[in-house]
Amino acid sequence: MSKHFDIIIVGSGVAGLSTLLYLTATEQYKKGTLSIALIAKGELDQTNTDWAQGGIAAVNAVQDNFEKHIQDTMVAGGHVNNINIVKKVINAAPALMQDLIKWGIRLDKKIDGSFDLVKEGGHSEARIWHYQDTTGHALQETLVKETKLVEKLVIKTNNIVLNVVKDDNDLFHLLSFDKIAKITENLSCSQLVLATGGVGSLFEKTTNQSIATGDGIYFAQKLGAKIKNLSFIQFHPTGLYSDGSISFLISEAIRGAGAILVNNKKEPFMELYDPRGSLAPRDVVSRAILSEMQKTNSKHVYLDATQIDPVYLKTHFPNIIKNCFEIVGLDLFRDLIPVIPTQHYACGGIEVNEFGETNIPGLFAIGECAETGLHGANRLASNSLLEAIAFAKFAVPLLLDNINRLNSSIYLYTHQLPALKIIDRSEVQRIISETAGVTRTNEGLINGLHLLRQIQKNAPTMETRSDDENFIANWENNVILAIGMLLLEDAASKDKNIGVHYNLDLV
Ligand SMILES: Cc1cc2nc3c(=O)[nH]c(=O)nc-3n(C[C@H](O)[C@H](O)[C@H](O)COP(=O)(O)OP(=O)(O)OC[C@H]3O[C@@H](n4cnc5c(N)ncnc54)[C@H](O)[C@@H]3O)c2cc1C
């Protein structure tokens, strides 16, 4: 028999946990008339949220106002953002910060007791609320702590959802695999929230956690939901250059504090590309770095933080100092940091309305897996944690509406997992990275798509078993391939360069 819940949330990052906390604060939950389960494929804190550094954007200071934040968001997004969504999220931001403060988040304050708001690239005012350079960890920790105080919740960690279908009674059926107990379980719900995060694992180098394989987008597409602007991938200009596939992020805030980009001859170069210098938007900086690497025939450029006041550097960036030392043995007070543009954020995803609902009734997408219209063609720094919290709150009234209380226990769905292909993940990542990176070409995209389709067609089929690590890894590889094809198709369909999409043939 399947276990039935009114609402199932897949994901334990800022999107999943804030949705859970807003839902459990309602009268329905307190009265015991609402059942909720949350599933995460790793530990609760194995999320991109936990790794966010810079902070959360929200207007607070007197010299700032909503109009300026709206303008900055529209400019970054190439003015193809949904203006109504931009206004709704930005106007809601100060109240959302109060929710986080009520939940107990740690945030840096100045000596006078006011919040220490900082500026990041693309923001015209200092409006980034942060805790040192580990805001994401402070946020995740707060949300986990609050979640643990809620009674009657069903939380399944290390459980990976492998399949989702919708039946004729409008109920969603999920097949979930417990990676520790090595058993599969059938779960069903009336309302399903996908909060599965980004797609970093599609690329050879990413700042994302390994959980970011695009699973929610895969489920949504199979259920018939619309997927939009998947090719709007933001590359962070300053991923730490190192051997591994996960590239530690050197936050933009360090450039906000005065660090500058220099080439391998130690010459500053950003002013040659943009009058805003090292603080130009991420896509501009990423392209400038690649051009400089080509010109100087080098594998990376450098970020020079040595001119930042050492006391400021130490108090504002302890995590970056620690990681640069631990990963590559650098002393930030003395050494230059080797950096390269690295996959960072999916601006597109599952298309949703202003309440986070997709075109499939009862199916919601929140957080990085969703395309809400806030970011347009490029996300303004620190607007993504904000977006996730905002839509978690906006979704609650609709999630509570239309809960279908059909006795679903009689509907045990027998999941048919599609036959898996044995996929070489690094080969797929190489094709996607080479053809859908910072700069793209028509030929590259067409070839890339062709190669991915060939892999799909010719790869050997795997025996369908769900009880070993190999199967799960390969299941994720199949998802990466499927989402990679969607991404390249979307990139190939774009007829102009905008935001993060930059096709040399369209210049
Ligand atoms: C290094 C780094 C720094 C960043 N800095 C900032 C910043 O300063 N400000 C900002 O606004 N944004 C920042 N971002 C972006 C931001 O952190 C993310 O967009 C945001 O945290 C995404 O939250 P989420 O809840 O959507 O996904 P995540 O936090 O990634 O959570 C995804 C969840 O989905 C679960 N999941 C996925 N697939 C399945 C499945 N099949 N079955 C079960 N569970 C599944 C995972 O286990 C996980 O719990 C940064 C991102 C990175 C990587």
The ligand as a Gaussian input file, in Angstrom:
#p B3LYP/6-31G(d) Opt

LIG

0 1
 C       28.346000      28.083000      -3.833000
 C       27.027000      28.780000      -3.996000
 C       26.869000      30.073000      -3.516000
 C       25.635000      30.722000      -3.649000
 N       25.469000      31.967000      -3.094000
 C       24.238000      32.548000      -3.135000
 C       23.984000      33.780000      -2.465000
 O       24.850000      34.333000      -1.806000
 N       22.736000      34.311000      -2.555000
 C       21.728000      33.718000      -3.263000
 O       20.612000      34.253000      -3.313000
 N       21.936000      32.540000      -3.901000
 C       23.153000      31.937000      -3.837000
 N       23.351000      30.736000      -4.457000
 C       22.213000      30.080000      -5.104000
 C       21.320000      29.472000      -4.031000
 O       22.107000      28.939000      -2.989000
 C       20.447000      28.372000      -4.611000
 O       19.795000      28.834000      -5.762000
 C       19.397000      27.941000      -3.602000
 O       20.003000      27.611000      -2.380000
 C       18.607000      26.764000      -4.138000
 O       17.754000      26.332000      -3.116000
 P       16.759000      25.132000      -3.400000
 O       16.040000      24.919000      -2.134000
 O       16.001000      25.415000      -4.631000
 O       17.734000      23.888000      -3.735000
 P       18.845000      23.200000      -2.835000
 O       19.209000      24.039000      -1.686000
 O       19.953000      22.781000      -3.725000
 O       18.107000      21.877000      -2.309000
 C       17.748000      20.853000      -3.217000
 C       17.128000      19.700000      -2.434000
 O       16.466000      18.807000      -3.334000
 C       16.752000      17.468000      -2.958000
 N       16.579000      16.603000      -4.124000
 C       16.964000      16.815000      -5.408000
 N       16.581000      15.790000      -6.187000
 C       15.947000      14.894000      -5.391000
 C       15.346000      13.619000      -5.597000
 N       15.320000      13.019000      -6.808000
 N       14.801000      12.993000      -4.544000
 C       14.825000      13.540000      -3.305000
 N       15.386000      14.750000      -3.053000
 C       15.941000      15.416000      -4.084000
 C       18.178000      17.548000      -2.447000
 O       18.485000      16.413000      -1.671000
 C       18.116000      18.855000      -1.654000
 O       17.587000      18.580000      -0.380000
 C       24.575000      30.080000      -4.330000
 C       24.740000      28.788000      -4.832000
 C       25.957000      28.131000      -4.658000
 C       26.115000      26.747000      -5.181000

